[in-house]
Amino acid sequence: MKRVYIAGPMSDMPAQYLANCARLLTAWREINAAGFAGYCPAADMLLGIGSERPFDVESYRAWSMAWLEVADVVYVVAAAHADGRYSEGVDAEVRRAVEMGIPVVFTVEDIR
């Protein structure tokens, strides 16, 4: 089963952060319904909500990057925040994928 890392903007003001999570989680459902094994960094939100002690942002980023590094493909849902600012996090994910020779795609059809 092809492992798909889902990339998209996450960090932002609280309301936009939640919208970003929703967008990535929707993509996760789409990826899994298409028969792939998706990994969605937005799932970390649940870890944060369910934890009695906070984790630092760098830990979340490191955990996600470890999953990206074993992916068969990186699916970029969006590269910019809602206000048009380019996402530095997505840029870092794409750069790492390219360094590792992992294909980067922008549609579910391209995963196939």
N, C-alpha and C positions, 0 to 999 in steps of 0.2 A: 504494500500500500504506500503510495507516495506521501511523504511528509511535507506539509506546506506551512511555512512560517508566514503569518499575516502581519504586515507592517502598515502603520498609519500613525498620524499624529496622536499623541496621548496627552501629554502635560499641557495645561492651559488653565485659565480661570475655572473655578469649580463647575459652573454650568456647562461650559464648553468641554471640560474634561468628561463629564457624564455623557454628553452627546458623542464625543470621540469613542468612548467605551461602547456605546450602543452601536455605532457604525462598525467597529471591529468585531463585536459579538455577532452582528447580523452576517458579516462576511464569514465568520467561523461556522455558523449554521449552514450557510451556502456551500462552503468548502466540504464540510462533512457530508451534507446531503448529496454532493456530487461524487462521493465515494473516496475522498481523500482523508488523511489524518491531519487535521489542522491544529496549529498551536497559535493561541491568541494571547498576546501580552496583556490585554484588558482583563483577562481572568484573574490577574494579580490583585485587582480591585477587591475581589472577594477575600483573598488572603489578608489584605489590609483591614477590611471590615471585621473579619473574624478573629483578629489577633489582639490580645490584651496588651501587647507591647509593640510599639511601632518599629518598622524596618526602615532603614535609610534608602533613599532613592537609588543610590548606586548599587545596592543589593538587588533591587528589582531589575535594574538595567542589566546587571551581570547575569542574573538567572535567565532573562529573555535572550540575551546574546548567546548563552550556552545552548539554548534550543535552536536558535538560528543556525548555529554552526553545524548541527546535525541534520538540517533540513535538506530536502531534495530540490526545493524551489522556494523562492521568496515572492509572495504575492503582495504587491503594494496597492492598498485600497485607496490611499490618497497620500500626496507628498506635501501638502500644505494645510495649514490650519484654516478654519472657517473664514478668517479675515484676510486670507491670502498670504500670510507669513509662511515662508518655507520651514518645514520641520527639520531641525537639526538632528533629532533622533532618527527619523526616517533616513536622512542622508547618511548617518553613521551605519545604519543597518544595511543600506544598499551598498555602501563602500565595502563593508565587511563581506557581504555576499560575493561581490565581484572579486575581491582578494582571494576568496576561497574557491572560486569557480562555480558558485551556486547560481543557477539561472534566476533572473529577476523578471517577473511578469506583472502585467497590469490588468489582466482579465482572467476570469475563471477558465474561459475557453483556451487561453494560452497555456494553462497548466496541463491540459490534455496533450 
